[in-house]
Amino acid sequence: MPIVERMCQQYGPIDEKKGCQKIFNPIFTIDVMQHIYCWFENNQDVKGYSMDYMRDYFGMSDQSKENAHDALQDVKDTANLMIKFLKLQRGLLKKVKFEKAFAKGEVYV
């Protein structure tokens, strides 16, 4: 979102009341790198969260690596990562019961 904010400050559109971009709803946006961080923050095998590192770690194609930093390739690779994680989460959701998860008094804070 920092890039979107910067571009909107420069070119618009800006929400005059809030002084921030108004292209995307800030509540319903997903930053793929932050999402990946949530999955791997305790994984000592993951050495970084850059797109270059993620391409290697996930074994993306050589073509993807050769075209790295091309805007279209970066968007495609980011989309593929997000799709992979959404599929994973949807599969896990079927196996995890969230409804009434704290009904027995189990809380963490």
GIMO-V188584 format. One record per residue. N is the residue number from 1. RES is the residue in one small letter. SS is DSSP state (helix for helix, strand for strand, loop for the rest). NEAR is the number of other ideal C-beta (glycine too) atoms within 8 Angstrom. Layout:
# GIMO-V188584
<<N/RES/SS/NEAR> <N/RES/SS/NEAR>>
This chain:
# GIMO-V188584
<<1/m/loop/9> <2/p/helix/5> <3/i/helix/6> <4/v/helix/10> <5/e/helix/10> <6/r/helix/8> <7/m/helix/9> <8/c/helix/14> <9/q/helix/7> <10/q/helix/5> <11/y/helix/4> <12/g/loop/4> <13/p/loop/7> <14/i/strand/10> <15/d/strand/9> <16/e/loop/5> <17/k/loop/4> <18/k/loop/5> <19/g/loop/6> <20/c/strand/9> <21/q/strand/13> <22/k/loop/7> <23/i/loop/6> <24/f/loop/8> <25/n/loop/5> <26/p/loop/7> <27/i/loop/4> <28/f/loop/5> <29/t/loop/8> <30/i/loop/6> <31/d/loop/7> <32/v/helix/10> <33/m/helix/8> <34/q/helix/8> <35/h/helix/11> <36/i/helix/12> <37/y/helix/9> <38/c/helix/7> <39/w/helix/8> <40/f/helix/9> <41/e/loop/6> <42/n/loop/4> <43/n/loop/7> <44/q/loop/4> <45/d/loop/4> <46/v/loop/9> <47/k/loop/4> <48/g/loop/5> <49/y/loop/9> <50/s/loop/6> <51/m/helix/10> <52/d/helix/8> <53/y/helix/11> <54/m/helix/13> <55/r/helix/12> <56/d/helix/9> <57/y/helix/7> <58/f/loop/8> <59/g/loop/4> <60/m/loop/10> <61/s/loop/5> <62/d/helix/5> <63/q/helix/6> <64/s/helix/12> <65/k/helix/11> <66/e/helix/6> <67/n/loop/9> <68/a/loop/11> <69/h/loop/5> <70/d/loop/7> <71/a/helix/5> <72/l/helix/7> <73/q/helix/11> <74/d/helix/11> <75/v/helix/8> <76/k/helix/9> <77/d/helix/13> <78/t/helix/10> <79/a/helix/8> <80/n/helix/9> <81/l/helix/12> <82/m/helix/11> <83/i/helix/8> <84/k/helix/9> <85/f/helix/12> <86/l/helix/8> <87/k/helix/8> <88/l/helix/8> <89/q/helix/8> <90/r/helix/8> <91/g/helix/8> <92/l/helix/8> <93/l/helix/7> <94/k/loop/6> <95/k/loop/5> <96/v/loop/6> <97/k/loop/5> <98/f/loop/4> <99/e/loop/4> <100/k/loop/5> <101/a/loop/7> <102/f/loop/7> <103/a/loop/5> <104/k/loop/4> <105/g/loop/5> <106/e/loop/6> <107/v/loop/5> <108/y/loop/3> <109/v/loop/2>>
